[in-house]
């Protein structure tokens, strides 16, 4: 880690390296991280009408994700892709990576709806990233159990599914 970069905790679709590098080409995975005292919710209201991932403090449980080092000059691109100021806010958190505390930037939802569910392609992208980086099997099983809806926009579905196939290749 140097002064020209920052550390980001990816816990949703950005866990998939291909997805994040499409947004931030410099992104380099540092390792798996755990955010204790939080749960993963899929209730962030997306402009496409579905639910996206969010981290919610709960006192028990943990959210697993991937730490990435990203060049500072790509921060604006990541903020734009994440909808900073339009459904997400940036927060500073402390995660555990290899048992050591690490400070990282993360995005937390500000516009939520508990009735929302993710689209199948989004859940698939989150799962692909979790499997790519070897998150704990019980955590992956929980991700697999999340109910998801078909995206009514077939072209968007097919485009996002191609991303997943790229991750799994």
C-alpha positions as CSV (number, residue, x, y, z in Angstrom):
1,X,0.0,0.0,0.0
2,X,1.4,3.4,-0.9
3,X,0.3,7.0,-0.9
4,X,-0.9,6.8,-4.5
5,X,-3.6,4.1,-3.7
6,X,-6.3,3.2,-1.3
7,X,-7.8,0.0,0.1
8,X,-11.4,-0.9,-0.7
9,X,-13.5,-3.6,0.9
10,X,-15.6,-5.3,-1.8
11,X,-18.5,-7.4,-0.5
12,X,-20.9,-7.4,-3.5
13,X,-20.4,-7.7,-7.2
14,X,-17.0,-5.9,-7.0
15,X,-15.6,-9.0,-5.4
16,X,-15.3,-10.4,-8.9
17,X,-11.9,-9.2,-10.2
18,X,-13.1,-8.8,-13.8
19,X,-16.0,-6.6,-12.7
20,X,-13.9,-4.4,-10.5
21,X,-11.1,-4.1,-13.1
22,X,-13.6,-3.0,-15.7
23,X,-14.2,0.0,-13.4
24,X,-10.7,0.4,-11.9
25,X,-8.0,-1.3,-14.1
26,X,-5.3,-0.9,-11.3
27,X,-7.3,-3.0,-8.8
28,X,-5.1,-5.6,-7.1
29,X,-6.6,-8.2,-4.7
30,X,-4.9,-8.1,-1.3
31,X,-6.8,-10.9,0.3
32,X,-10.0,-12.1,1.9
33,X,-11.3,-9.9,4.7
34,X,-14.0,-10.2,7.4
35,X,-16.1,-7.4,8.7
36,X,-17.3,-8.6,12.1
37,X,-20.5,-7.4,13.7
38,X,-22.3,-6.9,10.3
39,X,-24.7,-8.8,8.1
40,X,-25.1,-8.7,4.3
41,X,-28.4,-7.4,3.1
42,X,-29.6,-7.2,-0.5
43,X,-31.9,-4.2,0.0
44,X,-30.1,-1.3,-1.6
45,X,-32.5,0.2,-4.1
46,X,-30.9,0.1,-7.6
47,X,-31.9,2.2,-10.6
48,X,-32.8,-1.1,-12.4
49,X,-35.5,-1.9,-9.8
50,X,-33.6,-4.7,-8.0
51,X,-31.8,-5.0,-4.7
52,X,-28.0,-4.7,-4.4
53,X,-25.7,-5.6,-1.5
54,X,-25.3,-3.6,1.7
55,X,-23.4,-4.0,4.9
56,X,-25.5,-3.5,8.1
57,X,-24.2,-3.4,11.6
58,X,-25.9,-6.1,13.7
59,X,-23.6,-6.9,16.7
60,X,-23.2,-10.5,15.6
61,X,-22.3,-12.2,12.4
62,X,-19.7,-11.2,9.8
63,X,-19.6,-10.1,6.2
64,X,-16.8,-11.5,4.1
65,X,-15.3,-9.8,1.1
66,X,-12.2,-9.0,-0.7
67,X,-9.7,-6.2,0.0
68,X,-8.4,-4.4,-3.1
69,X,-5.7,-1.9,-3.5
70,X,-6.8,0.7,-6.1
71,X,-5.0,3.7,-7.6
72,X,-6.2,7.1,-6.2
73,X,-6.7,8.4,-9.7
74,X,-9.4,5.7,-10.3
75,X,-11.4,6.6,-7.1
76,X,-13.8,8.9,-9.0
77,X,-14.6,6.1,-11.4
78,X,-15.4,3.7,-8.6
79,X,-17.5,6.3,-6.8
80,X,-19.5,6.9,-10.0
81,X,-20.0,3.1,-10.6
82,X,-21.1,2.6,-7.0
83,X,-23.5,5.5,-7.1
84,X,-21.8,7.5,-4.4
85,X,-24.3,10.2,-3.3
86,X,-27.1,8.3,-5.1
87,X,-27.9,5.4,-2.9
88,X,-24.5,4.7,-1.3
89,X,-22.3,6.7,1.0
90,X,-18.6,6.0,1.6
91,X,-17.5,4.9,5.0
92,X,-14.2,4.0,6.7
93,X,-14.2,0.6,8.3
94,X,-11.8,-1.8,10.0
95,X,-11.8,-5.4,8.7
96,X,-9.7,-8.4,9.5
97,X,-7.4,-9.7,6.9
98,X,-5.4,-12.8,7.9
99,X,-6.3,-12.0,11.5
100,X,-4.8,-8.5,11.3
101,X,-6.9,-5.3,11.4
102,X,-6.9,-3.2,8.2
103,X,-8.5,0.1,7.5
104,X,-10.5,0.2,4.3
105,X,-13.0,2.3,2.4
106,X,-16.4,0.7,1.8
107,X,-19.9,1.8,0.5
108,X,-23.0,1.6,2.6
109,X,-26.5,1.9,1.3
110,X,-28.5,5.1,2.1
111,X,-31.6,4.2,0.0
112,X,-33.0,0.8,1.0
113,X,-36.2,-1.2,0.6
114,X,-36.6,-4.6,2.4
115,X,-39.0,-5.8,-0.3
116,X,-36.3,-5.8,-2.9
117,X,-34.5,-8.9,-4.2
118,X,-31.5,-9.1,-6.4
119,X,-31.6,-10.2,-10.0
120,X,-30.3,-13.7,-10.7
121,X,-27.3,-12.2,-12.6
122,X,-26.3,-10.0,-9.7
123,X,-26.5,-12.8,-7.2
124,X,-24.5,-14.9,-9.7
125,X,-21.8,-12.2,-10.0
126,X,-21.5,-11.9,-6.2
127,X,-21.2,-15.7,-5.9
128,X,-18.6,-15.8,-8.7
129,X,-16.5,-13.3,-6.9
130,X,-16.9,-15.2,-3.6
131,X,-15.8,-18.4,-5.2
132,X,-13.0,-16.8,-7.2
133,X,-11.4,-15.6,-4.0
134,X,-12.2,-18.7,-1.9
135,X,-14.5,-17.1,0.7
136,X,-15.5,-19.6,3.4
137,X,-17.8,-22.4,2.2
138,X,-20.6,-21.8,4.8
139,X,-20.7,-18.1,3.7
140,X,-20.9,-19.1,0.0
141,X,-23.8,-21.4,0.9
142,X,-25.7,-18.5,2.5
143,X,-25.1,-16.4,-0.7
144,X,-26.4,-19.3,-2.8
145,X,-29.6,-19.4,-0.7
146,X,-30.6,-15.8,-1.4
147,X,-33.8,-15.6,-3.3
148,X,-33.5,-13.7,-6.6
149,X,-35.7,-12.6,-9.5
150,X,-35.2,-12.8,-13.2
151,X,-34.3,-9.4,-14.8
152,X,-37.1,-8.4,-17.1
153,X,-34.5,-6.7,-19.4
154,X,-33.2,-9.7,-21.2
155,X,-30.4,-7.8,-23.0
156,X,-29.1,-6.5,-19.6
157,X,-29.4,-10.1,-18.2
158,X,-27.3,-11.6,-21.0
159,X,-24.7,-8.8,-20.8
160,X,-24.2,-9.4,-17.0
161,X,-24.2,-13.1,-17.4
162,X,-21.3,-12.8,-19.9
163,X,-19.4,-11.0,-17.0
164,X,-20.0,-14.0,-14.8
165,X,-18.8,-16.4,-17.4
166,X,-15.7,-14.3,-17.8
167,X,-15.1,-14.6,-14.0
168,X,-15.5,-18.3,-14.0
169,X,-13.3,-18.9,-17.1
